Amino acid sequence: QVQLVESGGGLVQAGGSLRLSCAASGRTNSTYTMGWFRQASGKEREFVSYIRWSGGWTTWTVYADSVKGRFTISRDNAKSTIYLQMNNLKSEDTAVYYCAAGPVAGTREVYKYDYWGQGTQVTVSS
């Protein structure tokens, strides 16, 4: 079992920045993927970014086109934590952001992730 706890959401003005954190505890395989998804009110959950690693080394990061160049995903192996640095936020980024994890090879598909955090609200005012 893997437990995920997100933090760092909040209210920010358009153009501002926030950093989300997701702390993982429990068992993770040496080859693993963790990702960020978001769900706006009345919409389906959508992919934002994932980071994949093997043997302790980050091997791949991927972003949705809508956030590319503005968001950066990173990982602190010692803390078993991933981060999502969000810059130049737009009103359309408003959503509940979820952290996900799974022993997968890196995917944008929601259903392929085994573990989910409780979500953290990000609200961007225009």
WOZI-V407549 format. One record per pair of residues at least 6 apart in sequence whose ideal C-beta (glycine too) atoms are under 6 Angstrom apart, sorted by sequence separation. I is the first residue (numbers start at 1). GAP is how many residues later the second one is. If there is no record, write none. Layout:
i-><I | I>
gap-><GAP | GAP>
This chain:
i-><12 | 39 | 53 | 52 | 75 | 37 | 52 | 104 | 74 | 37 | 38 | 51 | 8 | 37 | 73 | 102 | 8 | 36 | 50 | 61 | 102 | 8 | 36 | 71 | 72 | 100 | 7 | 49 | 101 | 35 | 71 | 6 | 48 | 100 | 33 | 34 | 47 | 58 | 70 | 4 | 5 | 70 | 98 | 99 | 33 | 48 | 98 | 4 | 56 | 98 | 2 | 3 | 51 | 3 | 31 | 96 | 97 | 2 | 49 | 51 | 1 | 30 | 96 | 97 | 94 | 94 | 93 | 91 | 89 | 91 | 60 | 34 | 36 | 52 | 40 | 24 | 39 | 50 | 38 | 39 | 23 | 38 | 21 | 22 | 36 | 37 | 47 | 21 | 37 | 19 | 20 | 35 | 45 | 19 | 34 | 18 | 17 | 32 | 33 | 15 | 16 | 33 | 29 | 14 | 12 | 14 | 20 | 22 | 6 | 4 | 4 | 2 | 14 | 4 | 6 | 9 | 5 | 9 | 11 | 12 | 13 | 14 | 2 | 4 | 9 | 6>
gap-><6 | 6 | 6 | 7 | 7 | 8 | 8 | 8 | 9 | 10 | 10 | 10 | 11 | 11 | 11 | 11 | 12 | 12 | 12 | 12 | 12 | 13 | 13 | 13 | 13 | 13 | 14 | 14 | 14 | 15 | 15 | 16 | 16 | 16 | 17 | 17 | 17 | 17 | 17 | 18 | 18 | 18 | 18 | 18 | 19 | 19 | 19 | 20 | 21 | 21 | 22 | 22 | 22 | 23 | 23 | 23 | 23 | 24 | 24 | 24 | 25 | 25 | 25 | 25 | 29 | 30 | 31 | 33 | 35 | 35 | 46 | 48 | 48 | 54 | 55 | 56 | 56 | 56 | 57 | 57 | 58 | 59 | 60 | 60 | 61 | 61 | 61 | 62 | 63 | 64 | 64 | 65 | 65 | 66 | 67 | 68 | 70 | 71 | 71 | 73 | 73 | 73 | 74 | 76 | 77 | 77 | 77 | 77 | 93 | 95 | 97 | 99 | 110 | 111 | 111 | 111 | 112 | 112 | 112 | 112 | 112 | 112 | 113 | 113 | 113 | 114>
